[in-house]
């Protein structure tokens, strides 16, 4: 019996680690997607942000974020308290004595959680692309990954007041995606639009991305990584029921993404009279974000419906934010924020344990806290060091010396 317990523990820990590795691979997806949707003169800068934010997230979540989100003993259901560094892992004696209640490694849990933090921060990088200072962005990354994200994460996944209210968010439509999009919205409102994006009479001047094959590759990497994102959130695979649950999560995740592609493609065609690749890519991501809140309880057909609705929503959201002069080069606020809200509300359709009141409370709490905390942080950074590149840098290209690219002058070409 002890050997069976050890084998189950090893299998669930291994599954957790592999799922975390898939989510880590999503960092490459975000990097490729964002690099493909910005102008070529800003490619090195956006890639630098994506590499650096991942490293910062790993360090800050290890130093304090994990213990804030999962405190040994919280002060109360709203404030978890401050804790530092990772503790010890489970001993064999503890695992065997738990009667199966302890079924994966603490370190595996940390690894799985830390790549989620990086995902939330990656959402911000795309929305502020092409006009934010590199170092201002990285300073915000420290605060976001070390404090803002973990506090609201504690409210649901750490056993805080949202969890006690019955707020449901299986893999993070709210905790991860709405959180990242809200921080991005606060930044974009303070930062302003890219030069030339909007005319004096309200006209919109599209700024096309430089490499759509790269953006498409990024979308497919994200789609693949999402199986770890949602599948790993089941936390266990070592018995028949859990194995079947993981399989259902995989199928529903894939179904929602596929339906999101089709609905976004058709919606864009009806509105613009032609297919639009960027909208189609965002349709896939919208389907994935929407099903993330509850990928287990829907049937595959219902998951497809949820994803299809998300694909329609994201097209209208991108257009609507553009008309409001909220400049989001990659559509991150629409994909992760607006559709994240839809995903949280859609939980009520398939999960009988869901409460609309609890879901609305979760949406309001996450949005309100993250928006205010992010806005205050951005204001402080703006006052201390500024957050926007100079007009000359924006028109001619960023200062690539910040990215160690001064030896490659071909990357600093101007853009009309």
N, C-alpha and C positions, 0 to 999 in steps of 0.2 A: 504493500500500500504506500509506503514511504517513497519507493521508486516511482510509482505512478504520479504521486504529488510532485516530485522533483521534475519529472518529465513534463507534466502540464505547466509547471512554473517556467521551465526553460522554453517551452513552445510559445507560451503567451508573451514572454519577454522578447523572444526572437521576433515574433510577429509585430510587436510594438516598435522594436528598433527598425525593422524593415519598413514599416509604415512611416516612421519618422524620416527615414532616408528618402522615401518618395516625396514627402512634403518638403524636405530640404531641396530636392531637385526642382521644386516649384520656383525657387529663387532664380534658377536659370531661365525658367519660363517668363517670369516678370522682367528680367533683364532683357531678354530677346524681344518680348512684346513691346516694351517701352522704347528700346533702341530703334525698333523698326517704325514706330509711330511718331518719332521726333525727327527734326531735320538733321542731316548728316553732320553738320558742324557741332552738334551737341551730343553725338554718340558716345564719345569717350567720357564725357561728364556724367551722363545718365548711368553708364555702366559702372563708373567709380562709385556713385551713390549706392547702387545695388550691392556691390561687393562690400563696401564699408558698413552699410546699415546691417547687413547680416552678421558681420563680425561684432559690431557694437551690441546687437540684440543678444548674441551668445554670451558676451561678457557681462552685460548688465543684468540679464536674467539669472545668471549664475551668482552674481554678487548679492543681489537683493530681490529681484523680481519674483523668483520662484517661491521664496519664503513669504513674500507679501501675498501672493496669489493663493498659496496653500500653507497658511500658518499652522504651526503646531497647536497654538491656542490663540484664537482671534480676540481682540479687545471687545468687539461686538459684531453684529451682523452687517454693519456698514463699514467700519474701520478695522482692517485686519491687524494693524500694527506693523512694525518694521522688524525684519529679520535678515540675517546675512549668511551667505555661503551655504553650500549643500551639506546635509548631514550624512550619516552613515547609511549604507544599504542594508537590506534585510539579511539576517543570518539564516543559515539552514535550519537551525533550531526554531527560529521564529516562524519560518514558512511552514514547517511541518506541524507546529503547534496551532496554526491558524485554522486548521480544518478546511483549507481551500479558500479562505477569505482573502489571503494575501497571495496573489497569483501573477504578479510581475514585479520586476526590479524598480526600486526608487530611481535609479539612474536612467533606466529606460523611460520612465515617466518624465523625468526632467528633459531628456533629449527630445521626446515627442512634443512636449509643451514649448520648448524654446524655438522650434522651427515654426510653430504657430505665431509666436511673437514677431518673428522676422517677416512672416507673411503679412501681418497687419501693418507693419512699417513699410513694406514694399508698396502697399496701396498708395501711401502718401507720396512716394517718389515720383510716380507717374503723373499725378495730378498737378504737381508744382514744377514739372519739367520745363526746361528752356529759359527760366528766368530767375531761379532761386540760387543764392550763394551756396556753394558746396558746404562750407564750414558751418553756416547757419543751420542747414539741414541736418548735419551730423550732430550738432549740439541738441537739436530737438529730438533726434533719435535716442540719445541718452535718456532724456526725461520720459519719452514715450514708452520705451521698452523696459525701463527700470521701475517706473512708477505708475504712469497713467493706465497703461494696458493691464498691469497686474491688479490694480485696485478694482476696476470694473470686472475683471475676470474672476476675482474672488467672490463678487456678489452672486455669480451663478455657479461656476465650477468649483469654487472653494467652499461652498456651503453658506454663502452670505444670504442677505435678505431676499434677493430675487429667487434664489433656489428654494427658500422657505415659502415663498408666495406661490410656487408652482410654475414659474417661468420656465419654458422648455426651449432649449437650444442645443440640439444634439452635437453638432460639430462646429458651430460658430458663425452662423449667419449674422448674429448680433455681436457676440463677444469678440470675434475676429474681424469680420468684414464691415459691419456697421461702425465698429470702433475705428478702424483704419480710415474709412471714408469720411467719418465725422472730423477726425483730425485733419484730413486733407481739405475738407470744406473750410474749416477755420483758417487754414493757411492760404487758400486761394482767395478768400474774401479779403484778407489783409494784404496779400501780395499783389493782386490785380492781374489783369490779362496781359498776354504777350503783346508787344508792340506790333501794330498793324493787324491784329486779329479782328478788331471791331472798328468800323468807320464812324465818322462824326455824326452821321444821320441814322445810326443804329444798324447799318448793314454789316453782315458777317462775311469775313474774308477767310475761307478755309485755308489752313496751313497743312498740306499733306505730309504724311510720313515719308521717310527716305527709303525704306526697305520693307516692303510688304511681305516678301518671302520670309524675312526674319521675324516679322510680327506674327505670321501664320505659324511658324515653327514654335514661337513662344506660346501661342495658344494651345497647340497640341501638347507641349511639355506640361503646361498647367492642367490640361484635361487629364493627362496620365497621372500627374502627382496627386490629383484630387481623389484618386482611389485610396491612397494612403491617408489623405486628409479625413475623408468620411469613413472609410473602412477601418482605419486604425482607431477611430473614436468609439468603436464598439468595445475596444479594450481587451477583448478575449476571443479566442478561436478554438480552444482546446476541448470542446465537447460538441455534440451534434447540433444542439440548439444554437449555440454561438456561431458555429461554422455556417449554418444556414442563414443566420442573421447577417453575417458578413457578406455572404453571397448576394443577399437581397439588397444590401447597401450598395454594393458594386453595380448591380443591374440598375437600380433606381438612379444612381449618380450618372451613369452612362446615358440612360433614357432621357433624363432631364436636359443634359447637355445637347444631345442630338435634336430634341424638340426645340430647344432654344435657338439652335442654328437655323432650323427651317423657318420658324416663325419670324425671326429677325430678318432673314433673307427676303421673305415674302412681304413683310411690313415695309422694309426699305424700298422694295421694288414698287409697291403700290404708291408710296409717297414720292419717290424720286424718279420713277419711270425706268429704273435700271437697278441692277444688283449693286450692292455696296459692300466691299470686302471688310472694311473696318467695323461696320455694323454687324456683319455676319460673325466676325470673330468675337465681338462683345456679346452676341446672342448666345454663343456657347458658354462663355464665362457667366452670363446672367443665369442660364439654366443651372449651372453648377452652384452658384451662390444661393439660389432660391431653394434647392433641394438640401443644402447643407444643414438647415435648421431641423429637418426631420427626414432623413433618407431611409428609415427602416419601416415605418408603419404604412406608407402608401403602397398601393399596387403599382407595378411598372407602368400601367396605363395612366393612373393618376399622377405619378411622377412625371410622365411625359406632358400631361396637361399643365402641371405646375411650371415645368421648364418652358413650355410654349408661351404661357402668359408672361413669364419673365422676359422672354425674347421680344415680345411686343412692348412691354414696359420700358426696356432699356433703350429702344429706338426713340420713343417719345420723350424719355427723360433726357437723353443726350441733346436732342433738338431743343427741348424746353430750357435746359440750363444754358445752352448757347444763346437763346433769345434773351435770357436774363443777364447775359454778358458774364457768366461764370465760366471762365476759360479752363477747361480740363482737357489737355492734349490727348489723353488716352481713354477718356470716359470712365475713369476709376470711380468717381463719386456716384455716377449712375449705376454702374455694374455692382459695386460693393455696398453702396449706401441705400439707394432707392430700392434696388432689387433685394437687398438684405432685409429691408422692412417687409417686403412682400413675402419673402421666405418665412419670416417669423410669424406672420399672420396666417400663412398657408398651413402651418402646423395644426391649426384648429380644424382643418378639413379632414385630416387623416388620423389624428391622435385623439381618442376620446378623453384622455386625461388633460388635454390642453384647455386653458381658459383664456378667452379673449381679453379679459381684464388683466390677467397676469402677463400676457404677451404684450399688451399695450404699455403696461408698467415697465416691462423690461426694455422696450424700445425707447420710451421716454427717459428712463434712468441712464441708459448707456449713452444716448445722444446728448442729453443735457450735461452730464458730467464730463464726457470727453470733449465736447465742444467748448465748454467754459475753461476747462483745464488747458486745453490746447491753445485756445485764443490768448489766455494769459501768458502762457509760455512763449508763444510767437511774439507777443507784444514786448516781452522782456528781451528776447533775442534781438528784435528789431531795434530797440532802444540802445542796446549795448554794442552790437556789431553790424546791424543792418541785415536785411534778409534778401534784398534784390540786387542782382548784378547791375553794373552801370549800363546806361543806354548804348554806349559804344560796344561793350562786350555782348550785349544782347543782339545787336544788329550784325556784328562782325564775327561772333563766336565767343565762347567763354574763354577765360584765361586757362589754357591747358597746362600751364606750369603748375597749377594746383593739382593736376592729375598726373604729374610726372611725364608730360608729353612734349616738353619744350624741344626735344630733339627731333620732332617729327612735324615740320612746318606745314606739310600737306594737309594736316588735320585742322588747320586754322583758316581755311578759305572762307570768304565772305558769302553771305546769302542775301539776295535781293528781297 
